[in-house]
Amino acid sequence: MRTIVLCVGFLSFAGSAAAQTILSREPHTLNPFAVVYVQGGNCSVGKVMKVTGMDRRQRKRTCVTLDTASVAH
C-alpha cells in the first residue's frame, strides 16, 4: 500500500513541476540560463516570448507557440 501511495505522490509532483508559469512582463533580474515565458504582446497571436538569461546584461528572446512553452523544461 505504501508503494502505491508513494508512486501516486511522485507522479502528481512530476506533473506540477512540468507546468510553466507565463508572466505578464519580463522580470528585471534573471539568472544566467534561467528560462521564463512572457505574454507581453511582442509576439503574434498564439505565441509567447521565451526569455533565456545569458550573462549580466544580455538575454536571448524568441517567440514560441504555447504548446512548446508548456512542454519545454
N, C-alpha and C positions, 0 to 999 in steps of 0.2 A: 504494500500500500504506500509506503514512503517513497518508493521509486517512482510510482505514478505521479504523486504529488510534486516531487522534485522536477520531473520531466515537464509537467504542465507549467510549473512556475518558470522554468528556463525558457520554454517556448514563448510565453507571454512577455518575458523580459526582452528576448531577441526581437520580437515583433515591434515593441515600442522603441527600441534602440534604432531600428532601421528607418523610422519615420523622421522626416526632416521638417524643421520649422522654417516657414517662409516669412522673412521680415518685411516690414513696410518701407524701411530705408536702410541704407548701408551703415554699419557700425563705425564709430570714429576710430577705434583701435581694433586691429585684427592680427592675431599671431601669425608668424610665418607658416605657410602651408595649411592654415585653417581654411575651411570652406563654409561659406554662408550663401543662402539663396535670398534674393531680394526682389519683391514685386513692387517696383517703383515707377513703372510706366516707360522705362527706357527701352524695353523690348517689345516686339509685336505681340498681338493677342495670342494667348495660349502658351507664352514663354515667360520664363523668369530669368533674372540675371544671376549667374553663378560667379561669385567673387572669391578668389583664392588669394590669401596673403602671400606675398613674396618676401621682400626684405623690408626695411624700416619704412620706406616711403612709396613703394610700388605695389600694385595689385594687378592681378590678371582678371579681366572681366569678359565673360562670354554669355550669350543668350542660349538657354537650353529649354527644351519642352518640359512641361510639368511632369510627364511620365519619367523622363530622365532624372529629374530632381528628386522624385520620390524613391527611385531605385538606387541611386548613387550613394555610396558610403553611408 
